């Protein structure tokens, strides 16, 4: 296909290895302005595993490779600067990202979880703890926090440590 100024080829897969779910996708982007230029071809590949235990503990792990990402410090991501141009070709600023998520329904009305992304090249990370509370039939309160941690100039620590939080009330009908 064609996306913006690139020719794109991609594929995805999904399946199980026993009771473990395995998914992934990959795309190759080659600039095309009337002629193909393979000298600046970029590749984005992700794969993930997830598993739910018998007591409903949900575990997920994923890995991202982005050939156009950087292996050293970048200009970084900030919750206060949403103008970063992340897209299908640039899924992250770093060359490698490791993602993990855990959630557990503590009771029928309370679910706790945490998700995180780690950049092994600059040791920065994103952490996102969450709490979901059922307030009634089809009525939920969700509280999330977003923590960007790392040294100044790293992907997730660009402006020093950034902490944000938000809540939402959801009514499903």
Sine and cosine of phi, psi and omega as CSV:
sin_phi,cos_phi,sin_psi,cos_psi,sin_omega,cos_omega
0.00,0.00,-0.07,-1.00,0.03,-1.00
-0.80,-0.60,0.74,-0.68,0.02,-1.00
-0.72,-0.70,0.90,-0.44,-0.05,-1.00
0.83,0.56,-0.90,-0.43,-0.03,-1.00
-0.96,-0.29,0.38,0.93,-0.05,-1.00
-0.84,-0.54,0.54,-0.84,0.28,-0.96
-1.00,0.07,0.67,-0.74,-0.10,-0.99
-0.77,-0.64,0.70,-0.71,0.15,-0.99
-0.80,-0.60,0.69,-0.73,-0.03,-1.00
-0.46,-0.89,0.21,-0.98,0.05,-1.00
-0.42,-0.91,0.35,-0.94,0.05,-1.00
-0.62,-0.79,0.33,-0.94,0.02,-1.00
-0.54,-0.84,0.38,-0.93,0.03,-1.00
-0.43,-0.90,0.68,-0.74,0.01,-1.00
-0.12,-0.99,-0.17,-0.99,-0.01,-1.00
-0.81,-0.59,0.56,-0.83,0.19,-0.98
-0.87,-0.49,1.00,-0.09,-0.16,-0.99
0.92,0.39,-0.81,-0.59,0.03,-1.00
-0.99,-0.13,0.15,0.99,0.02,-1.00
-0.99,-0.10,0.80,-0.60,0.04,-1.00
-0.99,0.11,0.63,-0.77,-0.02,-1.00
-0.74,-0.67,0.81,-0.58,-0.02,-1.00
-0.69,-0.72,0.36,-0.93,0.09,-1.00
-0.15,-0.99,0.21,-0.98,0.08,-1.00
-0.38,-0.92,0.40,-0.91,0.04,-1.00
-0.55,-0.84,0.56,-0.83,0.02,-1.00
-0.65,-0.76,0.59,-0.81,0.08,-1.00
-0.87,-0.49,0.79,-0.62,-0.04,-1.00
-0.91,-0.41,0.84,-0.55,0.05,-1.00
-0.84,-0.54,0.86,-0.52,0.00,-1.00
-0.83,0.55,0.61,-0.80,-0.01,-1.00
-0.57,-0.82,0.95,-0.31,0.09,-1.00
-0.84,-0.54,0.89,0.46,-0.06,-1.00
1.00,0.01,-0.38,0.92,0.10,-0.99
-0.57,-0.82,0.50,-0.87,-0.06,-1.00
-0.98,0.20,0.68,-0.74,0.02,-1.00
-0.79,-0.61,1.00,-0.03,-0.08,-1.00
-0.98,0.20,-0.07,1.00,-0.02,-1.00
-0.94,0.35,-0.35,0.94,0.00,-1.00
-0.85,-0.52,0.53,0.84,0.06,-1.00
-0.91,0.42,0.66,-0.76,0.06,-1.00
-0.81,-0.59,0.42,-0.91,-0.08,-1.00
-0.76,-0.65,0.65,-0.76,0.11,-0.99
-0.78,-0.62,0.82,-0.57,-0.03,-1.00
-0.74,-0.68,0.74,-0.68,0.11,-0.99
-0.77,-0.64,0.54,-0.84,0.20,-0.98
-0.56,-0.83,0.51,-0.86,-0.06,-1.00
-0.58,-0.82,0.41,-0.91,0.08,-1.00
-0.81,-0.59,0.62,-0.78,0.15,-0.99
-0.59,-0.81,0.42,-0.91,-0.11,-0.99
-0.47,-0.88,0.67,-0.75,0.10,-0.99
-0.89,-0.46,0.83,-0.56,-0.01,-1.00
-0.97,0.22,0.13,-0.99,-0.01,-1.00
-0.90,0.44,-0.45,0.89,0.03,-1.00
-1.00,-0.08,0.32,0.95,0.12,-0.99
0.96,0.26,0.28,0.96,0.15,-0.99
-0.95,0.30,0.83,-0.56,-0.03,-1.00
-0.97,-0.24,0.78,-0.63,0.01,-1.00
-0.82,-0.58,0.69,-0.73,0.04,-1.00
-0.61,-0.79,0.65,-0.76,0.09,-1.00
-0.70,-0.72,0.62,-0.78,-0.02,-1.00
-0.57,-0.82,0.38,-0.93,0.04,-1.00
-0.72,-0.69,0.65,-0.76,0.03,-1.00
-0.82,-0.57,0.73,-0.68,0.16,-0.99
-0.89,-0.46,0.79,-0.61,-0.01,-1.00
-0.77,-0.64,0.97,-0.25,-0.09,-1.00
-0.89,0.46,-0.40,0.92,0.01,-1.00
-1.00,-0.03,0.04,1.00,0.06,-1.00
-0.98,0.20,0.15,-0.99,-0.03,-1.00
-0.97,-0.23,0.53,-0.85,0.05,-1.00
-1.00,-0.10,-0.05,1.00,0.03,-1.00
-0.82,-0.57,-0.17,-0.99,-0.05,-1.00
-0.87,0.50,0.56,-0.83,-0.06,-1.00
-0.86,-0.52,-0.12,-0.99,0.10,-1.00
-0.97,0.23,-0.29,0.96,0.19,-0.98
0.99,0.12,0.17,-0.98,0.01,-1.00
-0.94,-0.34,0.64,-0.77,0.08,-1.00
-0.70,-0.72,0.65,-0.76,0.09,-1.00
-0.91,0.42,-0.35,0.94,-0.03,-1.00
-1.00,-0.01,-0.11,0.99,-0.02,-1.00
-0.77,-0.64,0.98,0.19,-0.09,-1.00
-0.98,0.21,0.14,0.99,-0.06,-1.00
-1.00,0.09,0.18,0.98,0.05,-1.00
-0.90,0.43,0.65,-0.76,-0.03,-1.00
-1.00,-0.06,0.95,0.32,0.11,-0.99
-1.00,0.00,0.75,-0.66,-0.02,-1.00
-0.52,-0.86,-0.16,-0.99,-0.04,-1.00
-0.87,0.49,-0.53,0.85,0.01,-1.00
-0.98,0.18,-0.49,0.87,-0.03,-1.00
-0.82,-0.57,0.97,0.24,-0.06,-1.00
-0.94,0.34,-0.35,0.94,0.03,-1.00
-0.43,-0.90,0.23,-0.97,0.07,-1.00
-0.99,0.14,-0.48,0.88,0.00,-1.00
-1.00,0.08,0.36,-0.93,0.02,-1.00
-0.96,0.29,-0.55,0.83,-0.02,-1.00
-0.76,-0.64,0.60,-0.80,0.09,-1.00
-0.63,-0.78,0.64,-0.77,0.06,-1.00
-0.88,-0.48,0.79,-0.62,-0.05,-1.00
-0.90,-0.44,0.59,-0.80,0.11,-0.99
-0.60,-0.80,0.53,-0.85,0.01,-1.00
-0.55,-0.84,0.65,-0.76,0.08,-1.00
-0.69,-0.72,0.71,-0.70,0.15,-0.99
-0.61,-0.79,0.49,-0.87,-0.05,-1.00
-0.52,-0.85,0.78,-0.62,0.09,-1.00
-0.98,0.19,0.99,-0.15,-0.04,-1.00
-0.88,0.48,-0.60,0.80,0.05,-1.00
-0.52,-0.85,0.09,-1.00,0.02,-1.00
-0.87,0.48,-0.31,0.95,-0.04,-1.00
-0.93,-0.37,-0.11,0.99,-0.08,-1.00
-0.76,-0.65,0.84,-0.55,0.09,-1.00
-0.86,-0.51,0.77,-0.64,0.06,-1.00
-0.93,-0.37,0.56,-0.83,0.01,-1.00
-0.41,-0.91,0.25,-0.97,0.11,-0.99
-0.49,-0.87,0.66,-0.75,0.07,-1.00
-0.80,-0.60,0.47,-0.88,0.01,-1.00
-0.48,-0.88,0.47,-0.88,0.10,-1.00
-0.79,-0.61,0.74,-0.67,-0.02,-1.00
-0.86,-0.52,0.75,-0.66,0.08,-1.00
-0.98,-0.20,0.96,-0.27,-0.05,-1.00
-0.94,0.35,-0.30,0.96,-0.01,-1.00
-0.96,0.28,-0.58,0.82,-0.02,-1.00
-0.83,-0.56,0.13,0.99,0.04,-1.00
0.84,0.54,0.53,0.85,0.10,-1.00
-0.98,-0.19,0.30,-0.95,-0.03,-1.00
-0.41,-0.91,0.33,-0.94,0.13,-0.99
-0.91,-0.41,0.72,-0.70,0.12,-0.99
-0.82,-0.57,0.69,-0.73,-0.02,-1.00
-0.71,-0.70,0.99,0.14,0.09,-1.00
-0.95,0.31,0.51,-0.86,-0.02,-1.00
-0.57,-0.82,0.39,-0.92,0.03,-1.00
-0.64,-0.77,0.78,-0.63,0.08,-1.00
-0.85,-0.53,0.80,-0.60,-0.04,-1.00
-0.84,-0.54,0.82,-0.58,0.06,-1.00
-0.98,0.18,0.87,-0.50,0.00,-1.00
-1.00,-0.07,-0.17,0.99,-0.02,-1.00
0.21,-0.98,-0.08,-1.00,0.02,-1.00
-0.86,0.51,0.87,-0.49,0.04,-1.00
0.87,0.48,0.46,0.89,-0.06,-1.00
-0.70,-0.72,0.93,-0.37,-0.11,-0.99
-0.82,-0.57,0.54,-0.84,0.16,-0.99
-0.93,-0.36,0.78,-0.62,0.03,-1.00
-0.84,-0.55,0.74,-0.67,0.06,-1.00
-0.84,-0.54,0.82,-0.58,0.00,-1.00
-0.84,-0.54,0.47,-0.88,0.12,-0.99
-0.78,-0.63,0.55,-0.84,0.04,-1.00
-0.80,-0.61,0.85,-0.53,-0.03,-1.00
-0.86,-0.51,0.84,-0.54,0.07,-1.00
-0.95,-0.30,0.89,-0.45,-0.14,-0.99
-0.82,-0.57,0.61,-0.79,0.05,-1.00
0.46,-0.89,0.12,-0.99,0.04,-1.00
-0.94,0.35,0.45,-0.89,0.05,-1.00
-0.84,0.54,0.73,-0.68,-0.04,-1.00
1.00,-0.06,-0.12,0.99,0.06,-1.00
-0.99,0.10,0.19,-0.98,-0.07,-1.00
-0.84,0.55,-0.73,0.68,-0.05,-1.00
-0.98,-0.20,-0.09,1.00,-0.01,-1.00
-0.91,-0.42,0.39,0.92,-0.12,-0.99
-0.71,0.70,-0.77,0.64,-0.07,-1.00
-0.96,-0.26,0.56,0.83,-0.13,-0.99
0.99,0.16,-0.27,-0.96,-0.02,-1.00
-0.98,0.22,0.75,-0.66,0.01,-1.00
-0.88,-0.48,0.77,-0.64,0.02,-1.00
-0.82,-0.57,0.73,-0.68,0.03,-1.00
-0.59,-0.81,0.38,-0.92,0.04,-1.00
-0.50,-0.87,0.41,-0.91,0.05,-1.00
-0.41,-0.91,0.31,-0.95,0.04,-1.00
-0.73,-0.69,0.39,-0.92,0.07,-1.00
-0.55,-0.83,0.48,-0.88,0.11,-0.99
-0.91,-0.41,0.78,-0.62,-0.07,-1.00
-0.87,-0.49,0.76,-0.65,0.09,-1.00
-0.90,-0.44,0.88,-0.48,0.02,-1.00
-0.99,-0.17,0.79,-0.61,-0.01,-1.00
-0.71,-0.70,0.00,0.00,0.00,0.00
